C-alpha cells in the first residue's frame, strides 16, 4: 500500500491527475414543438465537489441486456418529445455513407440483425441457420417489411445493400464471404471462404438494408427512405435533426422487437452541441433533456441533482500497452517484458488518468466481453498484478543495462498522460524510457517500423467478444507486414487464433489455453477500461443502448409523458 500511495503522490506532484471523458432537462415538451436551446450559463457548477467519489456515486453502470439496460423500477409510458444533445451531426443520410454506429441513425435504418452480448437477435432477418462445417449461412426475412415509401423489402434488396455496403461503406466482409445470393423472394444464402469465425457475425449483420427501388428513386443523402420505426421530418445542418414516429411501421408484433427498434417517443430532436460545457448549461436550463459526452468536471452537478441520473457505460476501447517483440529490440526478452508489466499499476493509471471512472483490466479484454471468465477478476498473480519487487527480480534476469526504451504514443492528452505515468512507474524499478509523442496522422506508419519503438500505448477495441482483443493486434491478418501487431512471429500463435476463433472451437477450455499462452509470453498488458457517461432525466426508467453503446431515446423507457 505504501508503494501505491507513493505512486499517487508522485502523480500529484507531476500534475498528472486528470479526468478526461467523452461518451456517447426536466421540462416537458409536447407535440412536435422544438425548443430553443439555451447555452447561456445560469449557474456556476460547484468545483469543490469531491471528484474522487463521482464514479462510486453514479446510479448505475450500464450494460446491454436484450438491447436495454433497465433501472431499478421500470415504468413505461409513451413520451411525446425528447430533446437530446449529441456531439456529431449526421451530415449525410445515405445508408451506405454511414453504418449503424451513429446515434442519429438508430431506429432509422435497420440491419439484418443485432449482436447483443454475443447473441444474434433478428431485426429484418426472421431466422437463420449455419451449416455444420461453418461454410454456409441460410437466412430468411420477414415477408412484410416495408420502408417509408411502402416498398416491400426482399432478399434481392439485401444482396443489393450488401454489395453497396462493401463498395461504399467498406463493411469488411469480402475477406471471408465467397458469395452472397438471393435464393427466393425472402431467403438468401451466404457462402464463406473458411468456417465462420466469432466476430464475423457482427460484420455480416450490422450494415444498413434499404430498397433498391427507393435508392434509385431518391437522393438518400438528403431524402432518406428508411425501414425503421422513425422517419426524418426536419434537418438543419449543424443544429437539429428531428425524427417522428411512423404510423405505418412494419413490425407490429412487439414480442419480435428488441428495445432499439421500439418507438417509445413520438418526436426525437437531436441537437448538435459540440462542447460539454454548453451541453451542461442546456441541461441545467431545461433546453435539452438528455446528453452524451459530459466531461468529468461537469459530472458532479448531475450526480447531486434530483432531476437527472448518470448512466455509466463501459467503453469499447481499453488502454493497452504493446511491447515490440522483434528480435532486434531489447523488449524481445520475455523477462524484460514481464518486468515492465509487473512495474505498472493499472489502479494508479485508472485513478490518475481517468479519475477513477472505469475499471482495471485483468485480462487482454475487459470483463464484459463475451467469452470472458469471471474467475479472472479474482486472480492475484496470473495477469501481472502490480508488484515492483517482482519486476526487479525479472529485470535482474535480463541483460538490460539502463538503455532508454522508446514509448510510442499519439498526442491525445489521455494517452500522453498515461505515458508519463508509465514512465514514472518504470523509473521506480530501474527501467528508463523516452516518450515519443507522434501525430495521429503518421503514427500507424511509425508503428509499422519495428526499429522505431519498444512500447506502444494505444486504445484498442474489444467490441463484443473476448477473442477480439487478441485477434485485433496479435494476428498477422491485421497488419501490412509479415507478423502480428507486436512483431511476435511464432506460427503457433497464429494457428491458435485461427483455430479458436472459429465458432465450433470457441470453448472456455480453448480460451484458457490461448490466454495462458499470451500471458506466459507477456505479449500485451491491457490496463484500463474507461467509463463514458450519459446524463438522462429522472423520468427515465430504463436506458437503451445502441450497438455503439450510445443512448437510444426511442428504445428507452419513461415515467412521464
N, C-alpha and C positions, 0 to 999 in steps of 0.2 A: 504493500500500500504506500510506503514511503516513496518508492521509486515512481509510482504512478503520480503521486502528488508533486513530486519534483518535476515531472514532465509537464503537468498542467501549469505549474508555476513558471517554468521556462517559457511556455507558450504565451503566458500573460505578459511577461517581460518583453517578448518579441512582438507584442501586439498582434497575435495570431488568432485570438478567439473571435471568430467571425461566424455569423449565422447567415447563410445565404440560401434562399429558397425561392423557387418559382414553380407552380403547378398548373396542373390543369385546373333587401331592405324590408323593411317591415310594412311599408304602405301597400295596401291592396290596390290592384288595378282591375278594371273590368272591361269587357268587350275587347275591341281591337285598338283601344286607345294606347298611344305611345306616351312615354314620359320624357320630359326634357331632363336629360341627365345633367345634374349639377355637380361640378367638381370643385367648387369654391370651398375652402376649408371653413368649417363652422366650429371646430373644437380641437384643441390640442390633445394628442394621444399622450397618455401618461408614460413617459420614457423611463420612469423609475420602477416599472413593473419588473419583477424578478424573471428574467428570460430563461433562467435555468429550469423553471417549472412549466414552461409552455408545453413541452412535449407530454408531460405527465398529466396536465390538466385538460388535454383535449378530450372531447366527449366520446369519440370512437375512432379506432384505427380501422379503416375500411379494407374490405377485400371483396372480390366478386363472388357472389353466390347466385347462380342462375341469372346472372345479369344484374342483380341488385344486392346491395348491402343494406340491411334494414336496421333501423334504430330500435331502441327498447320497445317502443309502442308503435304499432303500425295502424294508422287510421287513414283511410284513403277517401278523398273527395276529388271531384273534378275541379281543377283550378282554372280560373278564367284567363289570367295573364301572368306570366313571369318575365321579369326583366333581368337578363343575365349578362354579366360583363365578361368578355373574352379578350384575349391578347391579340389574336390573329384574325384578320379579315379573310373571308373565304376567297375573295378576289375573282375566282373563276368557278363556275358551277358545272363545267364539263365533267362528266362522270369519269373520264379517262385521264383527265388532267389532275385528278385527285384520287385518294383512296379513302377508306373508311376511318382514317386516323384523325381527320379534322372534326373538332367538336360540332361545328355548324352543319355537318353532313350526317350526323347520327339521327336516325328516324326519317331520313330523306331518301337517299339512295340506299339500296339494300344488297347484301351479298347472298351467296348460296346458303351459307350457314355461319354461325359464330362458334369459336372455340372458347369455352368458358371453363376455366380450371381443368383443362385437358379434355373436356367432354365436347364432342361435336354436337351442337344444337341447331337444328334446321331453321332456316328462315324462308327463303324461296324453295329450298330443297326439302321435299317431304320425307325422303328416305334415301338410304344409300347402302351398298354392300361392297366389301373389298374381298377379292379372291384370296384363297388360302396362301398362294405364293406371293401375295402382295403386289402383283403386277397389273391388276385391273380394278378399277372402281366404277361401279354402275350406279347412277343417280337418277332420281325421279323428282320432278317438280310437282307442286300443286297445280292443278289444271285450271284454276280460276284466278290466277294472278293478273291484275290489271294495273296500268300506270295512270297518271292523271289525265291522259288523253283517251283512256278507255281501251288501249291496246292490250290484247292478251299476250302474256309473256310465254314463249315456248322454248323448247330446247335449242332451236336454231338461234334464238336471241342470246342464249347463254354462250353458245360457241362464238357468236359474233363478239360478244362483250369480252370474252377471254382473249380472243385474237387482238382486239383493240387495246385491251389492258396490257398485253405483252408488248405491243408495238409502241404505245404512248406512255403508259404508266410504268412499264418495266416491272411487272409484278413478280417476276423471278421464278417462273415455273418451267420454262423451256429447258432448263438444265436437267430436269428429271421427268418431264412429260414427253412421251413419244407421239401421242395422238389424242386429240380431243374432238369428239364427234357426236352429233345427234343420232340417236338410234330409233327415235319416234317423235311424236309431237311434244311429249313431255318427259322423255327419257334421254339420257346421254351416257356416254362411256368415255373414261379416261384411261389410256394405256400408258404405263410407266416404263422407263428405260431400265430401272432397277427396282427391287422391292421397296415399297413405300416406307419412308422413314418418319420418325417422330419429328414434329415441327413442320413437315411439309403439308399437312392438312390445313395449317394456318394459311399458307400461301395459296392453297387450292380454293379457299372459301372466302377470303376477305375482300376480293375486288368487287367493284360495282357492276350490277347487271341492269341493262336497260333494253328497251325495244329497239331493234334495228330500224324499223319504220319510223319511230319517233326521232331517232338520232339523225335520220336522213332528212326529216321534215323541219327540224328545229335547229337553231344555233344554240346548243345547250350550254355554251359558255355564259350566255345571258338569259336564255329562255329554257330552263331545265324541265324535264319530264320524268319525275321520279316514280318509284313504286311504293315508297314508304308511307307512313301514316300522316305525313305533313307535306304541304305544298308551299312554295315560295310566293309571298304576296307583296313584299317590298324589299328593295335593296338599295342602299345608299353607300357607295364605296367609301371605305374608311370610317364608317359611322354605325350603320344599322342594317341588320338582316332580320326580316320578320317572316316567321312561319305560322301558318294556320292549320288547324286540324282538318283533315279530309273527311267529308261526309260519306265518300264512296270508297273508303279503304277496303281492299280486297279481303283481308284476313279478319273475318268477323268472329271466329272461334277463339276467344281469349285464352283457352287452355293450350293453344298451339303457339302462343306468343311468349317470347322472353321479354323481360322488362324494357329492354332497349327499343322494342317495337310497339310499346304502349303509347298512348297519347293522352296522358293524364292532365295535360294543359291545353286549353283551346288555342291560345296565342303565345308564341315564344318570341321575345325581342332579344336578339343578340347584339349587344352594344360593344363596339370596339373601343377599349380603353387601355392603351399600351402600358401605362405606368401604374405600379402597385399603389403608390400614394394617392393617385386620382381615383382608383377603384375603391380604396378605403374611404375616401371622402364621399363618394357616391353612395356607398353602402350606408354610411352614417346618416346622410341626409335623406335616405329613402328613395333616391332616384333609381337605384337598382336593388334587386332582391338578393342576388347570389353572385359569387365571383370566383374565378380561378386566380391563381398567382398572387396571393397576398404574401409579401415577404416577412421575414422574421420580426423586423422592428414594428410591423403593423399588427402582428398577431395578438399581442396582449389585450388590445381593446376588445376584440371579438371573443376572446376567451373569457373575459369578465362580463360580457354583455348578456342579458337575458333575451335579447332579440335575435341572437344568432347562435349557431353552434359550428364548431370546426370539425371537418371531416378529413382525417389524415389518411393519405393513400401511399402505400409503398411504391417507390419509383420503379420503372422497368430497368433503370440503369443502376449499376453498382460501381463504386470506386475500386479499381483494381490496380495492382502492381504486377507488371510483367517483367521477368528477368530475361536478358538476352543469353540464350544457351549456346550460341555459336562457339565453336572450339577456340576461336581466336580471342575471346573475351574472358576476363577473369571470372565473370559470373557463369562460365561453363562448369565451374567447380560446384558440385551439388552441396558441399558443406558450406561454401560461402553463401549460396542461396538460402540454405537453412538458417545460417547465422543472421542474414538480413531479415528473414521472415520472423524469427523469434524476437528480433530487436524492435519490431514495430508493434505498437499498441493500437489495435482497432478502436478500443474505447477512447483513447486520447484523441484520435482523429475525429471520432463521432462528436465528442464534446467541443473540441477546438474549432474544427472546420464547419461543422453543421449545427452547433449549438445544442447538441443532444437530440435533434429532431431526426430520428431514424433508428436503425438497429445495426449492430455489428454482425458481420457475416461469419459463419462457422464452416463455410464450405466455399466452393467456387461459384455458388449461386445463393441467393437469399432463400430464407426458409419457406416462402410462399410458392416457390417453383414446383410444378408438378413433377413428382418423382423424388423430391427431397425427403430424406429420412428424418423425422423429428428428433430421433435419438442423437443426431449430430449436434444439436443445440447444446447438449449437456456434456460434450467431450471437453476434457481439460488439457489434453496433450496432442491429439491427433491432427489438429489444424493450427499448429504454431501459435498457441496462446502466448501472449506477451511474457517473455522470460529473458531478461537481459543477461543473466548468468549463463543460461544455456546457449544464448547467442555467442557469448565469449568462448565457451567450450568448443563450439563448432568452428568458430573463427580460428582457434588455435590449431585446428587440424588442416588448415589451408596454407597455401604459400603466400597469402596476402601480406603485403609489406607496406601498407599505408598509401597505396596508389589511390588516386581520385577516380571514383566511379561516376559516370555521367548519367544523371537523371533527366530523361526527356519528358517534356510536358508542354501542352499548349498554353496559351496565355490567358485562359479563363481564370478569374480570381479564385474560384473554388479549388481548381487543380494546382495552381501555383502555391496557394497556402498549404495544401496537403503536402506538396513537395518540400516546402520549408520545414514543416513539422517532421517529415520523414528524415530530412537531412539532419535535424537536431537529434532525433532518436538514434540514428545510425552512428552519429558522432559519439554518443554516450558509450557505445560498446567498442569504439576504436575503428569504425569504418568511415572513411572520408568520401564525400560526394560533392559533385559540382552540378548545379541545376542549369539545364539548357532549356530556356523558355523559347518556344518556337511558334510562329504564326500558324493558325489552323489551316491556312491555305496551302502550306507546304509540309505540314507535319507528317502526312502519310508518306511523302517522298523520303523524308528523313527517317521515319520508322522503318522503311524498306531497306535502308542502308545499315547492314549489320555491323559496320565499323563506327557508327555514329553515336551509339548509346549503349548503356549497360542495364538501366532500369527504366521502364516506361510506365508512367502514371496516366490512366485513362478511365473513362466511364464506358463500361460495356453493358450491352443489353442482354437480359435473360429471356425476355418475352414471357413465354408460358412454361417451358419445360426446363428441368434441371440440366439436361444434357446440352441444351443450347449454350450454356455458359462455357462448356468445354469445346463444343463444336465451333463456337464463334471465333476462337483465335488459335486453337491447337490443332486444327486440321489444315492440311496444305490446300484443301479445296477453296479456302477463303483468302489466299494470298496470291500475289503475282510472281512469286518466286517458288523454288522447289523446297518446300518445308513449311512448317507451321508459323504462326504469328510471333512466336518467341524463338524461332530458328532451332527448334527441337527436331532432330532428324530421325528419330527412332521409328522404323517401319511398324513396330509393334503397336505404337500409339495410334497411328493412322488406321491400322487394321481393327483395333479395338473400337475406335469411334465408328468406323464404317459398319461394324457388326452390331454393336449395342444400340445404335440409334435406329435400327430397323424396328418397326412396330412389334414384330414377333419376338425380338430378343431384348426388348426394353424391360427387363425384370429387375426387381430390387437386388437380387443376388449379383447380377452383372454390373449394376450401377456401383455396388460396393467394391467390386474388383477394379473397376475403372477408376473410382475415386481414390482408392488406396494407391494405385499406380501413380496418379498425378500428384498426390500429396507426398509420397515417398521420394519422388524425384524433384519436389519443390518447383513445380512448373509455373505456378501463379499464386498470388495471395490476393483474394478478393476481400476487401476490408469493410466497407460500409454500404448499406442500402438506405439512402435518404428517404425521408417522407416529404411529400408535397401536400398542399392543403387546398381544400375547397371551403369557402365560407358560405353557409346556407342559412336561410331564415329559420327561426324557431318553429314555424308552422310546417316545416319539412319533417315528415315522419320516417322517410326512407330515402336513401341516396342510391340512385342507379348510376353505374359506371359504364362508359364506352369501352371498346377493346383497348384503347389507349389510356384507360383509367381516368377519363375526364367525366365531369358531372354531366348527366343526361337529363335535362328538365322533363321531357315527356315521359321518361320511364320512372322517375322518382315519384314518391307519394307525399300527399299533403293533408293537413288537418283543417285548412281554411280555404274557402272558395275565393 
